[in-house]
Amino acid sequence: MNAAYQLPLTLERHEAAKLLPARVTSVTLSSVISDEGVMLTEARLELIPGDKRLLQVSLPTNAQFWFAFVNKNGVWPWREQDRLLVPLEQQSRVDKPLLVELFYSSRISSPATRHLDATLLGPKFDLPLENITWQIYLDDKWHLADWKGSLQLQDDTLIGRGPAQDLQTYLQTEANFKREKTKEAEEMLSMGNALLERGDPQRARRAFKAAYGLSTHDDAFNEDARVQLHNLKLQQALIGLNVRQSVVAGETDEQKLRGHKDINYTQQQAKQIIDASSADDNAAFMKLAERLIQQQDAAVSSPTAIRASIPKQGRLLTFRRTVQVDNWADLKIDLEATALRTASWAVKATILICTFVFLAILLWATRQLRRSERTA
């Protein structure tokens, strides 16, 4: 049977789409602008790190970087040309995003008295962004005249002045923050022990490390977390050395463990592997493991930074954007604001004088009325 028609087909092979190494689920910028034209900004990112170990950040040209936090622990970023590289850590809780905080200041305009014309530039990242919110705090004397930029204005409100920020208030805020960190550190330590019992030492080690970093203000708890973290590091090193010796000797035990990049084992399996070696071998392995861990710990530093407090008062401008697809895309807002007009000192003095004159006339008229009533 002959075909009634022909159907030409063209096939085109597309390259596989590259997967993002990490996903930013939320970005919140909080900026306060002084009348001197200086802006202090706190950037908070919630991201699922995946396999990404360094977050690349580009600050505005004239910005001065202050400090950074990852999961409330201070970190040391390093510079690569004009970019900051913030080290990320693997999460112990796979269902919880990683929190990254950056603080920086920048000059956005010249000192303003009656008119504010400023260009606000946010940080740029090497990842697409989702759920972007930029909160801008101005003195309540300013009235927004015009704006344009890569985000949309959602709200313009006045925030009442809170209590005065003194040393006692700051210390109280820090005490509350430390209590929150202690509670989170206790949860991480408990989760680490549970993971260790379930045979997941890699995640348990990350949980112990997080508990150790979150509890630096509590000496007793911090020492407990440090000891548990150190013991787990020793155990992992001993397991690795014993398995490597078995591989070199051609033994077939622990084959399942050798085939994995990240060795998972229960505490019973760990005891069996270590007991399989002689006491002399384990003593030598222990000395070697201690030396390796000391060198690793000496190379790691945990900076401690004073956490800045953004004064959230005055006029609040809230800008939002749902998604920003391109990497290294600009977050930019141009603001024009005018100061609300208030009466001059001359006008105020004139009003005050007129008020006194009116009251004097009213008092004189009242006295005259009383005198006329008495004579009548």
C-alpha positions as CSV (number, residue, x, y, z in Angstrom):
1,M,0.0,0.0,0.0
2,N,1.4,3.4,-1.0
3,A,1.4,6.2,1.6
4,A,-1.2,8.9,1.0
5,Y,1.1,11.6,2.2
6,Q,4.6,12.3,3.6
7,L,5.3,13.9,7.0
8,P,8.7,15.6,7.2
9,L,10.2,15.7,10.6
10,T,13.1,17.9,12.0
11,L,14.8,16.9,15.2
12,E,16.8,19.3,17.3
13,R,18.8,18.2,20.3
14,H,19.0,20.7,23.1
15,E,21.7,20.8,25.8
16,A,20.6,19.7,29.2
17,A,19.7,22.7,31.4
18,K,22.1,23.4,34.2
19,L,20.8,23.0,37.7
20,L,21.3,25.8,40.1
21,P,23.8,24.9,42.9
22,A,21.6,26.7,45.4
23,R,18.3,28.4,45.6
24,V,17.5,31.7,47.3
25,T,14.0,31.5,48.7
26,S,13.8,35.0,50.3
27,V,15.7,38.3,50.4
28,T,15.0,41.1,52.9
29,L,17.0,44.3,52.8
30,S,16.5,46.8,55.7
31,S,18.1,50.2,55.2
32,V,18.1,53.3,57.3
33,I,19.1,56.6,55.7
34,S,20.4,59.6,57.7
35,D,20.1,63.2,56.7
36,E,23.8,63.2,56.0
37,G,23.2,60.9,53.1
38,V,24.7,57.7,54.6
39,M,22.8,54.4,54.5
40,L,23.2,51.4,56.7
41,T,21.9,48.2,55.3
42,E,21.2,44.7,56.6
43,A,20.7,42.0,54.0
44,R,19.1,38.7,55.1
45,L,19.0,35.8,52.7
46,E,17.3,32.5,53.2
47,L,18.7,29.9,50.9
48,I,18.9,26.2,50.3
49,P,22.7,25.8,49.8
50,G,22.7,22.4,48.0
51,D,26.3,21.8,46.8
52,K,27.2,25.5,46.9
53,R,30.0,26.3,49.4
54,L,30.7,29.9,48.6
55,L,28.1,32.7,48.1
56,Q,29.6,35.4,45.9
57,V,28.4,39.0,46.7
58,S,29.1,42.3,45.0
59,L,28.5,45.4,47.1
60,P,28.0,48.9,45.7
61,T,31.2,50.7,44.7
62,N,31.5,53.0,47.7
63,A,30.1,50.5,50.2
64,Q,32.0,49.6,53.4
65,F,31.5,46.0,54.5
66,W,31.0,45.5,58.2
67,F,30.5,41.8,59.0
68,A,28.6,38.7,58.0
69,F,26.7,35.9,59.8
70,V,25.7,32.4,58.6
71,N,23.1,30.8,60.8
72,K,23.8,33.5,63.5
73,N,27.5,32.6,63.6
74,G,30.1,35.1,62.5
75,V,32.1,34.2,59.4
76,W,35.2,35.6,57.7
77,P,34.4,36.4,54.0
78,W,37.4,37.0,51.7
79,R,37.7,39.2,48.7
80,E,38.2,38.2,45.1
81,Q,38.7,41.4,43.1
82,D,35.5,43.4,43.8
83,R,33.5,40.5,45.2
84,L,33.0,39.0,48.7
85,L,33.0,35.2,49.1
86,V,30.9,34.2,52.0
87,P,31.6,30.6,53.2
88,L,28.4,28.5,53.5
89,E,27.9,25.4,55.7
90,Q,26.0,22.2,55.1
91,Q,22.7,22.1,56.9
92,S,22.0,19.5,59.5
93,R,18.3,20.1,59.0
94,V,17.6,19.4,55.3
95,D,14.1,20.9,55.7
96,K,15.3,24.3,57.0
97,P,16.9,27.0,54.9
98,L,20.3,28.6,55.6
99,L,20.2,32.1,57.0
100,V,22.9,34.5,55.7
101,E,23.2,38.1,57.1
102,L,25.3,40.9,55.7
103,F,25.8,44.4,57.1
104,Y,27.3,47.3,55.1
105,S,27.1,51.1,54.9
106,S,27.4,53.4,51.9
107,R,27.0,57.0,50.9
108,I,24.0,57.6,48.7
109,S,23.8,61.4,48.5
110,S,25.1,64.7,49.8
111,P,23.7,66.0,53.1
112,A,20.1,67.0,52.7
113,T,18.1,69.7,54.4
114,R,14.9,70.4,52.3
115,H,15.3,68.0,49.4
116,L,16.6,64.4,49.3
117,D,17.7,63.0,45.9
118,A,19.3,59.6,46.5
119,T,20.2,56.5,44.4
120,L,20.0,53.3,46.5
121,L,22.0,50.3,45.3
122,G,21.6,46.9,46.9
123,P,24.0,44.0,46.8
124,K,24.3,41.7,43.8
125,F,24.5,37.9,44.1
126,D,25.6,35.1,41.8
127,L,22.2,33.4,42.1
128,P,18.6,34.3,41.0
129,L,16.5,35.8,43.8
130,E,13.0,35.2,45.0
131,N,10.6,37.1,47.3
132,I,12.6,40.3,47.4
133,T,11.6,42.9,50.0
134,W,13.4,46.2,50.6
135,Q,12.4,48.2,53.7
136,I,13.7,51.8,53.8
137,Y,13.5,53.9,56.9
138,L,13.7,57.7,56.7
139,D,13.2,60.5,59.2
140,D,9.5,61.2,59.6
141,K,9.9,64.8,58.2
142,W,10.5,63.4,54.7
143,H,7.6,63.0,52.2
144,L,8.1,60.7,49.2
145,A,7.8,62.8,46.0
146,D,8.9,60.4,43.3
147,W,10.7,57.1,42.9
148,K,11.7,54.6,40.2
149,G,13.7,51.4,40.1
150,S,13.8,47.6,39.8
151,L,11.3,47.1,42.7
152,Q,7.7,48.2,43.2
153,L,6.5,50.4,46.0
154,Q,4.0,48.5,48.2
155,D,3.6,50.7,51.3
156,D,4.4,54.1,52.8
157,T,3.7,54.3,56.5
158,L,4.9,56.1,59.6
159,I,6.4,54.1,62.4
160,G,6.3,55.5,65.9
161,R,9.4,56.1,67.8
162,G,10.3,53.2,70.1
163,P,12.0,53.4,73.5
164,A,15.3,55.2,73.7
165,Q,18.3,53.1,72.7
166,D,20.7,53.2,75.6
167,L,23.2,50.7,77.0
168,Q,20.6,49.0,79.2
169,T,18.3,48.4,76.2
170,Y,21.2,47.1,74.1
171,L,22.2,44.7,76.9
172,Q,18.7,43.4,77.3
173,T,18.4,42.8,73.6
174,E,21.6,40.9,73.6
175,A,20.5,38.8,76.5
176,N,17.3,37.8,74.7
177,F,19.3,37.0,71.6
178,K,21.7,34.8,73.6
179,R,18.8,32.9,75.1
180,E,17.4,32.2,71.6
181,K,20.9,31.0,70.5
182,T,21.1,28.8,73.6
183,K,17.8,27.2,72.9
184,E,18.7,26.5,69.3
185,A,22.1,25.1,70.4
186,E,20.3,22.7,72.7
187,E,18.1,21.5,69.9
188,M,21.1,21.0,67.6
189,L,23.0,19.0,70.3
190,S,20.0,16.8,70.9
191,M,19.5,16.3,67.2
192,G,23.2,15.4,66.8
193,N,23.0,12.7,69.3
194,A,19.9,11.3,67.7
195,L,21.6,11.3,64.3
196,L,24.6,9.5,65.7
197,E,22.4,6.8,67.1
198,R,20.6,6.4,63.7
199,G,24.0,5.9,62.0
200,D,24.4,9.3,60.3
201,P,27.7,10.7,61.7
202,Q,28.1,13.2,58.9
203,R,25.0,15.1,59.8
204,A,25.6,14.6,63.5
205,R,29.0,16.3,63.1
206,R,27.4,19.3,61.4
207,A,24.8,19.5,64.2
208,F,27.5,19.3,66.9
209,K,29.5,22.0,65.1
210,A,26.4,24.3,64.9
211,A,25.7,23.7,68.6
212,Y,29.3,24.6,69.4
213,G,29.2,27.8,67.3
214,L,25.9,28.9,68.8
215,S,26.9,28.5,72.4
216,T,30.1,30.6,72.7
217,H,28.4,32.8,75.4
218,D,27.7,29.8,77.6
219,D,31.0,28.3,78.8
220,A,29.6,25.1,80.3
221,F,27.3,24.2,77.4
222,N,30.0,25.2,74.9
223,E,32.5,22.9,76.4
224,D,30.0,20.0,76.3
225,A,29.4,20.6,72.6
226,R,33.1,20.9,71.9
227,V,33.9,17.6,73.6
228,Q,31.2,15.8,71.7
229,L,32.3,17.3,68.5
230,H,35.9,16.4,69.2
231,N,35.1,12.8,70.1
232,L,33.1,12.4,66.9
233,K,36.0,13.8,64.9
234,L,38.3,11.3,66.5
235,Q,36.0,8.4,65.9
236,Q,35.6,9.3,62.2
237,A,39.4,9.6,61.8
238,L,39.9,6.3,63.5
239,I,37.3,4.6,61.3
240,G,38.9,6.1,58.2
241,L,42.4,5.0,59.2
242,N,41.2,1.5,60.0
243,V,39.3,1.1,56.8
244,R,42.2,2.4,54.8
245,Q,44.5,-0.1,56.4
246,S,42.1,-2.9,55.5
247,V,42.0,-1.7,51.9
248,V,45.8,-1.7,51.7
249,A,46.0,-5.1,53.3
250,G,43.5,-6.5,50.8
251,E,41.0,-7.5,53.4
252,T,37.4,-7.8,52.5
253,D,35.8,-6.7,55.7
254,E,33.8,-3.4,55.8
255,Q,33.4,-3.4,52.0
256,K,30.1,-1.6,52.2
257,L,31.8,1.2,54.2
258,R,34.8,1.6,51.8
259,G,32.5,2.1,48.8
260,H,30.9,5.3,50.1
261,K,32.3,8.8,49.9
262,D,30.7,9.7,53.2
263,I,31.0,6.7,55.5
264,N,27.8,6.1,57.5
265,Y,27.9,3.7,60.4
266,T,26.2,2.9,63.7
267,Q,28.1,3.0,67.0
268,Q,28.1,-0.8,67.1
269,Q,29.7,-1.0,63.7
270,A,32.3,1.6,64.8
271,K,33.2,-0.4,67.8
272,Q,33.6,-3.6,65.7
273,I,35.8,-1.9,63.1
274,I,38.1,-0.3,65.8
275,D,38.3,-3.6,67.8
276,A,39.3,-5.5,64.7
277,S,42.7,-3.7,64.9
278,S,45.4,-4.4,67.5
279,A,45.8,-2.2,70.5
280,D,49.2,-0.9,69.2
281,D,47.6,0.0,65.8
282,N,44.8,1.8,67.5
283,A,47.2,3.7,69.7
284,A,49.2,4.9,66.7
285,F,46.0,5.8,64.9
286,M,44.8,7.8,67.9
287,K,48.0,9.9,67.9
288,L,47.8,10.5,64.2
289,A,44.1,11.4,64.4
290,E,44.8,13.8,67.3
291,R,47.5,15.5,65.3
292,L,45.2,15.8,62.2
293,I,42.3,17.3,64.2
294,Q,44.6,19.8,66.0
295,Q,45.9,21.1,62.6
296,Q,42.3,21.3,61.2
297,D,41.0,23.2,64.3
298,A,43.9,25.6,64.3
299,A,43.2,26.6,60.7
300,V,39.5,27.4,61.5
301,S,38.6,30.6,63.2
302,S,35.2,31.8,64.4
303,P,35.0,35.6,64.4
304,T,32.9,37.4,67.0
305,A,31.2,40.6,65.8
306,I,28.9,43.1,67.4
307,R,25.5,42.8,65.9
308,A,24.2,46.1,64.6
309,S,20.6,47.2,65.4
310,I,18.7,48.9,62.6
311,P,16.6,51.8,64.1
312,K,13.2,50.9,62.7
313,Q,11.3,54.2,63.1
314,G,10.2,57.2,61.1
315,R,8.8,56.8,57.6
316,L,8.9,53.3,56.3
317,L,8.9,52.7,52.5
318,T,8.4,49.0,51.5
319,F,9.4,47.9,48.0
320,R,8.9,44.4,46.7
321,R,9.7,42.1,43.8
322,T,8.6,38.5,43.3
323,V,11.6,37.1,41.4
324,Q,14.8,38.2,39.8
325,V,16.0,35.7,37.3
326,D,19.4,36.9,36.1
327,N,22.5,36.5,38.2
328,W,24.3,39.7,39.2
329,A,21.2,41.8,38.4
330,D,20.9,45.2,40.0
331,L,18.7,46.1,42.9
332,K,18.3,49.8,42.4
333,I,15.9,52.5,43.7
334,D,16.0,56.2,42.9
335,L,14.2,58.3,45.6
336,E,13.1,61.9,45.6
337,A,11.8,63.2,48.9
338,T,10.9,66.7,50.3
339,A,10.9,67.8,53.9
340,L,7.5,68.7,55.3
341,R,7.2,72.4,55.7
342,T,7.1,73.7,59.2
343,A,6.4,77.2,60.4
344,S,9.5,79.5,60.8
345,W,10.5,80.9,64.1
346,A,9.2,84.3,63.2
347,V,5.8,82.9,62.4
348,K,5.8,80.9,65.6
349,A,6.7,84.0,67.6
350,T,4.0,86.1,65.9
351,I,1.4,83.4,66.7
352,L,2.5,83.3,70.4
353,I,2.4,87.1,70.7
354,C,-1.1,87.3,69.1
355,T,-2.3,84.6,71.5
356,F,-1.1,86.5,74.6
357,V,-2.7,89.7,73.2
358,F,-6.0,87.9,72.7
359,L,-5.9,86.5,76.2
360,A,-5.1,89.9,77.7
361,I,-8.0,91.6,75.8
362,L,-10.3,88.8,76.9
363,L,-9.2,89.3,80.6
364,W,-9.6,93.1,80.4
365,A,-13.1,92.7,78.8
366,T,-14.1,90.3,81.6
367,R,-13.0,92.7,84.3
368,Q,-14.9,95.6,82.7
369,L,-18.0,93.5,82.5
370,R,-17.8,92.6,86.2
371,R,-17.3,96.3,87.2
372,S,-20.3,97.4,85.1
373,E,-22.5,94.7,86.8
374,R,-21.4,96.0,90.3
375,T,-22.2,99.6,89.5
376,A,-25.6,98.7,88.1
